Amino acid sequence: MGGPLHIYVDADACPVKNEIYRVAERYDLPVTLVSGSSMWIPSAPNFSLEVVDQGFDAADDWIVTHVGRDDIVITADIPLAARCLERGAYALGPTGRRFTESNIGDAMATRNLLSELRGAGLDSSGPPLFDARDRSRFLQALDQAVHALRRAKDRGDG
């Protein structure tokens, strides 16, 4: 899309919203949170909330429709991350894991395997607890993403 770097957040279950706000304010970046229900967001000119229908994948579809090349998408949803990568976006999980063309296939396969195990009643452990190390890793990864995308734009790569 070529506009300014924009952060899109799959917001319903996102545990790092406050960290996103901090980074966005530091770099004066626009942030759009996309959710199936209304939620509080800071009163800042660059922050907006898009409430979408409760339909299956409605938030995902909205993000994919609006995200552009070199925008950042924050999501734990691996299929959404894959769709955003296809659009040229930078996809980052809330634990700081970057989704890339080279690792998204393995991430999808693992997701599907775990889903099958849960369906068969073999895995009821759920995801690991989210802790301070995850927050720290996420902050560092988001900061690195902003710098990398800005450097690419300055070089004319983005």
C-alpha positions as a Markdown table, in Angstrom:
| # | Residue | x | y | z |
|---|---|---|---|---|
| 1 | Met | 0.0 | 0.0 | 0.0 |
| 2 | Gly | 3.0 | 2.3 | 0.5 |
| 3 | Gly | 1.5 | 4.4 | 3.3 |
| 4 | Pro | 2.9 | 4.9 | 6.7 |
| 5 | Leu | 3.6 | 1.8 | 8.8 |
| 6 | His | 0.4 | 0.6 | 10.5 |
| 7 | Ile | -0.2 | -1.9 | 13.3 |
| 8 | Tyr | -3.3 | -4.1 | 13.1 |
| 9 | Val | -4.2 | -6.1 | 16.2 |
| 10 | Asp | -6.4 | -9.2 | 16.4 |
| 11 | Ala | -7.6 | -7.8 | 19.6 |
| 12 | Asp | -10.2 | -10.1 | 21.2 |
| 13 | Ala | -7.7 | -12.3 | 23.1 |
| 14 | Cys | -4.6 | -10.2 | 22.7 |
| 15 | Pro | -2.6 | -10.1 | 26.0 |
| 16 | Val | -0.1 | -7.5 | 24.8 |
| 17 | Lys | -2.3 | -4.5 | 24.0 |
| 18 | Asn | -0.6 | -2.2 | 26.5 |
| 19 | Glu | 2.8 | -3.1 | 25.1 |
| 20 | Ile | 1.5 | -2.3 | 21.6 |
| 21 | Tyr | 0.3 | 1.1 | 22.8 |
| 22 | Arg | 3.7 | 1.9 | 24.3 |
| 23 | Val | 5.6 | 1.1 | 21.1 |
| 24 | Ala | 3.1 | 2.8 | 18.9 |
| 25 | Glu | 3.2 | 6.0 | 21.0 |
| 26 | Arg | 7.1 | 5.9 | 21.0 |
| 27 | Tyr | 7.2 | 5.8 | 17.2 |
| 28 | Asp | 4.0 | 7.7 | 16.5 |
| 29 | Leu | 2.4 | 4.8 | 14.7 |
| 30 | Pro | -1.3 | 4.2 | 13.9 |
| 31 | Val | -2.9 | 1.2 | 15.6 |
| 32 | Thr | -6.2 | -0.4 | 14.6 |
| 33 | Leu | -7.6 | -3.0 | 17.1 |
| 34 | Val | -10.1 | -5.3 | 15.4 |
| 35 | Ser | -12.6 | -7.0 | 17.7 |
| 36 | Gly | -15.9 | -8.7 | 17.8 |
| 37 | Ser | -17.0 | -6.5 | 20.8 |
| 38 | Ser | -16.4 | -3.1 | 22.1 |
| 39 | Met | -13.4 | -2.6 | 24.4 |
| 40 | Trp | -11.5 | 0.3 | 26.0 |
| 41 | Ile | -8.6 | 1.7 | 24.1 |
| 42 | Pro | -6.5 | 4.8 | 25.0 |
| 43 | Ser | -7.7 | 8.1 | 23.8 |
| 44 | Ala | -5.0 | 8.9 | 21.3 |
| 45 | Pro | -5.4 | 10.2 | 17.8 |
| 46 | Asn | -3.5 | 7.3 | 16.3 |
| 47 | Phe | -5.5 | 4.5 | 18.0 |
| 48 | Ser | -8.8 | 3.2 | 16.7 |
| 49 | Leu | -11.1 | 0.3 | 17.4 |
| 50 | Glu | -13.0 | -1.5 | 14.6 |
| 51 | Val | -15.8 | -3.6 | 16.0 |
| 52 | Val | -16.9 | -6.3 | 13.5 |
| 53 | Asp | -19.7 | -8.7 | 13.3 |
| 54 | Gln | -19.5 | -11.8 | 15.5 |
| 55 | Gly | -19.4 | -14.1 | 12.5 |
| 56 | Phe | -16.7 | -16.7 | 12.0 |
| 57 | Asp | -13.4 | -15.1 | 11.0 |
| 58 | Ala | -15.1 | -11.6 | 10.7 |
| 59 | Ala | -12.2 | -9.9 | 12.5 |
| 60 | Asp | -9.6 | -11.9 | 10.4 |
| 61 | Asp | -11.4 | -11.0 | 7.2 |
| 62 | Trp | -11.4 | -7.3 | 8.1 |
| 63 | Ile | -7.7 | -7.3 | 8.9 |
| 64 | Val | -6.8 | -9.1 | 5.7 |
| 65 | Thr | -8.9 | -6.7 | 3.6 |
| 66 | His | -7.2 | -3.6 | 5.1 |
| 67 | Val | -3.6 | -4.7 | 5.8 |
| 68 | Gly | -1.0 | -3.6 | 3.4 |
| 69 | Arg | 2.6 | -4.5 | 2.5 |
| 70 | Asp | 4.9 | -4.0 | 5.4 |
| 71 | Asp | 2.2 | -3.3 | 7.9 |
| 72 | Ile | 2.5 | -5.2 | 11.2 |
| 73 | Val | -0.2 | -7.7 | 12.3 |
| 74 | Ile | -0.3 | -8.9 | 15.9 |
| 75 | Thr | -2.1 | -12.2 | 16.2 |
| 76 | Ala | -1.9 | -15.6 | 17.8 |
| 77 | Asp | -4.1 | -16.9 | 15.0 |
| 78 | Ile | -1.8 | -18.9 | 12.7 |
| 79 | Pro | -4.2 | -19.0 | 9.7 |
| 80 | Leu | -4.7 | -15.2 | 10.0 |
| 81 | Ala | -0.9 | -14.8 | 10.1 |
| 82 | Ala | -0.6 | -16.9 | 6.9 |
| 83 | Arg | -3.2 | -14.8 | 5.1 |
| 84 | Cys | -1.4 | -11.6 | 6.2 |
| 85 | Leu | 2.0 | -12.9 | 5.0 |
| 86 | Glu | 0.4 | -13.4 | 1.6 |
| 87 | Arg | -0.4 | -9.7 | 1.5 |
| 88 | Gly | 3.2 | -8.8 | 2.3 |
| 89 | Ala | 2.5 | -7.9 | 6.0 |
| 90 | Tyr | 4.8 | -8.6 | 8.9 |
| 91 | Ala | 3.1 | -11.1 | 11.3 |
| 92 | Leu | 4.0 | -11.3 | 14.9 |
| 93 | Gly | 2.6 | -13.4 | 17.7 |
| 94 | Pro | 2.0 | -12.1 | 21.2 |
| 95 | Thr | 4.9 | -14.1 | 22.6 |
| 96 | Gly | 7.3 | -12.3 | 20.1 |
| 97 | Arg | 7.4 | -15.1 | 17.6 |
| 98 | Arg | 7.6 | -13.8 | 14.0 |
| 99 | Phe | 5.7 | -15.7 | 11.4 |
| 100 | Thr | 7.5 | -15.9 | 8.1 |
| 101 | Glu | 7.1 | -17.7 | 4.8 |
| 102 | Ser | 9.7 | -20.2 | 5.9 |
| 103 | Asn | 8.0 | -21.1 | 9.3 |
| 104 | Ile | 4.3 | -20.7 | 8.7 |
| 105 | Gly | 3.9 | -24.1 | 7.1 |
| 106 | Asp | 5.3 | -25.8 | 10.2 |
| 107 | Ala | 3.2 | -23.6 | 12.5 |
| 108 | Met | 0.1 | -24.6 | 10.6 |
| 109 | Ala | 1.0 | -28.3 | 10.7 |
| 110 | Thr | 1.6 | -28.1 | 14.5 |
| 111 | Arg | -1.6 | -26.2 | 15.0 |
| 112 | Asn | -3.6 | -28.9 | 13.0 |
| 113 | Leu | -1.9 | -31.8 | 14.8 |
| 114 | Leu | -2.7 | -30.3 | 18.3 |
| 115 | Ser | -6.3 | -29.6 | 17.1 |
| 116 | Glu | -6.6 | -33.3 | 16.1 |
| 117 | Leu | -5.2 | -34.5 | 19.4 |
| 118 | Arg | -7.6 | -32.3 | 21.4 |
| 119 | Gly | -10.5 | -33.6 | 19.2 |
| 120 | Ala | -9.4 | -37.1 | 20.1 |
| 121 | Gly | -9.2 | -36.2 | 23.8 |
| 122 | Leu | -5.5 | -36.8 | 24.0 |
| 123 | Asp | -4.3 | -33.3 | 24.8 |
| 124 | Ser | -6.1 | -31.1 | 27.4 |
| 125 | Ser | -3.1 | -29.1 | 28.6 |
| 126 | Gly | -4.0 | -25.9 | 26.7 |
| 127 | Pro | -1.5 | -23.2 | 25.9 |
| 128 | Pro | 1.4 | -22.4 | 28.3 |
| 129 | Leu | 0.8 | -19.6 | 30.7 |
| 130 | Phe | 1.7 | -16.1 | 29.4 |
| 131 | Asp | 4.4 | -14.6 | 31.6 |
| 132 | Ala | 6.6 | -11.5 | 31.9 |
| 133 | Arg | 9.3 | -13.1 | 29.7 |
| 134 | Asp | 6.7 | -13.4 | 26.9 |
| 135 | Arg | 5.9 | -9.7 | 27.3 |
| 136 | Ser | 9.5 | -8.8 | 27.2 |
| 137 | Arg | 10.2 | -10.9 | 24.2 |
| 138 | Phe | 7.1 | -9.4 | 22.5 |
| 139 | Leu | 8.3 | -5.8 | 23.2 |
| 140 | Gln | 11.7 | -6.5 | 21.8 |
| 141 | Ala | 10.3 | -8.2 | 18.7 |
| 142 | Leu | 7.8 | -5.4 | 18.0 |
| 143 | Asp | 10.6 | -2.8 | 18.4 |
| 144 | Gln | 12.8 | -4.8 | 16.0 |
| 145 | Ala | 10.0 | -5.1 | 13.5 |
| 146 | Val | 9.4 | -1.4 | 13.5 |
| 147 | His | 13.1 | -0.6 | 13.0 |
| 148 | Ala | 13.5 | -3.3 | 10.2 |
| 149 | Leu | 10.4 | -2.1 | 8.3 |
| 150 | Arg | 11.5 | 1.5 | 8.5 |
| 151 | Arg | 15.0 | 0.7 | 7.3 |
| 152 | Ala | 13.6 | -1.2 | 4.4 |
| 153 | Lys | 11.3 | 1.7 | 3.5 |
| 154 | Asp | 14.3 | 4.1 | 3.7 |
| 155 | Arg | 16.2 | 1.9 | 1.4 |
| 156 | Gly | 13.3 | 1.7 | -1.0 |
| 157 | Asp | 12.7 | -2.0 | -0.3 |
| 158 | Gly | 9.2 | -1.5 | 1.2 |
